[in-house]
Amino acid sequence: YHGFLRGVTYWRAFFLPLLSADGGPPDLMGVVAEITEEVQTRKRIEELNQTLQEKIREISRRTLELEAANRELEAFSYSVSHDLRTPLRAIEGFSRMLLEDYEAQLDEEGLRRLQVIRSNTQLMGRLIDDLLALSRLGRQELRICDLDLEEMVRDIFRGLKAQEPSRDFQLLIHAPLPPARGDRSLIAQVLVNLLANAVKFTRPRDAAIIEVGGWVEG
């Protein structure tokens, strides 16, 4: 049996009957051993197991919630993609027909504006594709590659510039931008957001310079 002796010390006692030589009542031999460390270790293991079980249940609950959220995100992304592609196809199609059927009747500025419309519909198409890719990131690996950030920034800026030809804003790149690796579509979306915000919030200025730079640490 286990017992408490001397405060919080644990002991184990064994009692063995010993037959007497003269055939009388058996004697008892007792063996007592201290097992305090063993009991404490077992209690710690039980506590750790209980904590582990609670964490497993919490992880399972969060996993189910995350899977449900991912399914909702994917369904939302497909819905948005469908709703956006329909008017986008109409814009791209009619602008193409305008160029094919009325090119001779449009002046240089009219042609330029139609080209801006078409280039932006193509950009919007790529953004929709990226949105769908983003919704599937939980099931797909990132497409990591070497990135030329300076080239990406210049391409994006040219597109933003074409959308507002009447504005006076320039791009200043503190070259060379450091090399980078990442998913091209996702990094491009980050750069689009940053540069578009810069273009948006410099509208009150007569002339604006948007600067892009980078550095390496560690």
C-alpha positions in Angstrom: 0.0 0.0 0.0 1.0 3.6 -0.5 0.9 6.0 2.4 1.7 9.4 3.6 4.4 9.4 6.2 6.5 12.3 7.5 4.6 15.1 5.8 4.6 14.7 2.0 6.9 11.7 1.7 5.5 8.7 -0.1 6.4 5.1 0.9 5.6 1.7 -0.4 5.3 -1.2 2.1 5.3 -5.0 1.3 4.3 -7.6 3.9 5.3 -11.2 3.3 4.1 -14.1 5.6 6.9 -16.3 6.8 6.0 -19.8 7.9 7.4 -20.6 11.4 9.6 -23.6 11.8 7.5 -25.0 14.7 4.2 -24.8 12.8 2.8 -21.9 14.7 1.2 -18.8 13.3 3.2 -17.2 10.5 5.3 -14.3 11.1 5.2 -11.2 8.9 8.2 -9.6 7.2 7.8 -6.0 6.0 9.8 -4.2 3.4 9.5 -0.4 3.2 10.8 1.8 0.3 10.5 5.5 -0.3 8.8 6.3 -3.6 8.3 10.0 -3.3 10.2 10.8 -6.6 8.3 8.1 -8.5 4.9 9.3 -7.3 5.8 13.0 -8.1 7.0 12.0 -11.5 3.8 10.1 -12.2 1.7 13.0 -11.1 3.7 15.4 -13.4 3.2 13.0 -16.3 -0.5 12.8 -15.6 -0.7 16.6 -15.5 1.3 16.9 -18.8 -1.0 14.4 -20.4 -4.0 16.3 -19.3 -2.5 19.6 -20.7 -1.6 17.8 -23.9 -5.2 16.4 -24.3 -6.6 19.9 -23.8 -4.2 21.4 -26.4 -5.1 18.6 -28.9 -8.8 19.4 -28.5 -8.1 23.1 -29.0 -6.0 22.4 -32.1 -8.7 20.2 -33.5 -11.3 22.9 -32.9 -9.1 25.6 -34.5 -8.4 23.3 -37.4 -12.1 22.8 -38.1 -12.7 26.5 -37.9 -9.8 27.2 -40.3 -11.0 24.6 -42.8 -14.5 26.2 -42.7 -13.0 29.7 -43.2 -10.9 28.4 -46.1 -14.0 26.9 -47.7 -15.9 30.2 -47.3 -13.0 32.1 -48.7 -12.7 29.9 -51.7 -16.4 30.1 -52.4 -16.3 33.8 -52.1 -13.3 34.1 -54.4 -15.0 32.0 -57.1 -18.1 34.1 -56.8 -16.2 37.4 -57.0 -14.2 36.1 -59.9 -17.4 35.2 -61.8 -19.1 38.5 -61.0 -16.0 40.5 -62.1 -15.1 38.6 -65.2 -18.5 39.1 -66.8 -18.4 42.9 -67.1 -14.7 42.8 -67.7 -15.2 40.6 -70.8 -17.8 43.1 -72.0 -15.4 46.1 -71.6 -12.5 44.3 -73.2 -14.7 43.0 -76.1 -16.4 46.3 -76.9 -13.1 48.3 -76.7 -11.5 45.8 -79.1 -14.4 46.2 -81.5 -14.1 50.0 -81.3 -10.4 49.7 -82.2 -11.2 47.4 -85.1 -14.2 49.2 -86.5 -13.5 52.9 -85.8 -9.8 53.2 -85.6 -9.7 55.5 -88.6 -12.2 57.8 -87.1 -10.4 58.3 -83.8 -7.7 60.8 -83.2 -4.4 60.0 -81.4 -5.8 60.8 -77.9 -8.9 58.6 -78.5 -6.8 55.7 -79.5 -4.5 56.2 -76.5 -7.5 56.1 -74.2 -8.8 52.9 -75.7 -5.4 51.3 -75.3 -5.5 52.4 -71.6 -8.9 50.7 -71.2 -7.7 47.5 -72.8 -4.4 47.4 -70.8 -6.3 47.9 -67.5 -8.8 45.2 -68.4 -5.9 42.8 -68.9 -4.4 43.9 -65.6 -7.8 43.3 -63.9 -7.9 39.9 -65.4 -4.5 39.1 -63.9 -5.6 40.4 -60.5 -8.7 38.1 -60.6 -6.4 35.2 -61.4 -4.2 36.2 -58.5 -7.3 36.4 -56.2 -8.2 32.9 -57.0 -4.6 31.7 -56.5 -4.6 33.5 -53.1 -7.7 31.6 -52.1 -6.0 28.3 -52.9 -2.8 29.0 -51.0 -3.8 26.7 -48.2 -3.6 23.8 -50.7 -0.9 25.0 -53.0 2.8 25.8 -52.6 4.0 29.3 -53.2 5.7 29.7 -56.6 9.0 31.1 -55.4 11.4 32.6 -57.9 14.0 35.3 -58.3 12.5 38.8 -58.6 13.7 41.9 -60.4 12.0 44.4 -58.1 13.1 47.4 -60.2 11.6 46.0 -63.4 8.4 45.2 -61.5 8.1 48.7 -60.0 8.7 50.3 -63.4 6.1 48.2 -65.1 3.5 48.8 -62.4 4.2 52.5 -62.4 3.8 52.8 -66.2 0.3 51.3 -65.8 -0.6 53.7 -63.1 0.8 56.6 -65.1 -1.3 55.6 -68.1 -4.4 55.8 -66.0 -3.8 59.5 -65.2 -2.0 61.0 -68.1 -2.9 64.6 -67.1 -1.2 64.4 -63.8 2.5 65.4 -63.3 4.0 62.7 -61.1 7.3 60.9 -61.6 9.0 57.8 -60.3 12.4 58.0 -58.6 14.0 54.6 -57.9 17.0 54.5 -55.6 18.7 51.8 -57.6 19.8 49.2 -57.4 17.0 47.7 -55.5 18.2 44.6 -53.5 17.5 41.2 -55.0 14.5 39.3 -53.7 12.8 36.0 -53.9 9.1 35.3 -53.6 5.8 34.6 -55.3 5.7 37.0 -58.3 1.9 37.5 -58.3 1.7 38.2 -54.5 4.7 40.5 -54.4 3.3 42.3 -57.5 0.1 42.9 -55.7 1.9 44.4 -52.7 3.8 46.8 -55.0 0.5 47.7 -56.8 -1.1 48.5 -53.5 1.9 50.6 -52.3 2.3 52.6 -55.6 -1.4 53.1 -56.1 -1.7 54.6 -52.6 1.3 56.8 -53.3 -0.4 58.0 -56.6 -3.7 58.5 -54.8 -2.4 60.5 -51.8 -0.2 62.8 -53.9 -3.1 64.1 -56.0 -3.3 67.5 -54.1 0.2 68.3 -55.3 0.8 70.0 -58.6 3.9 67.8 -59.2 4.8 64.7 -57.2 7.8 62.4 -57.0 7.2 58.9 -55.8 10.3 57.3 -54.4 11.1 53.6 -54.1 14.1 52.2 -52.4 15.4 49.3 -50.4 18.2 48.0 -48.3 19.6 44.8 -46.9 20.0 44.2 -43.1 21.6 41.1 -41.6 
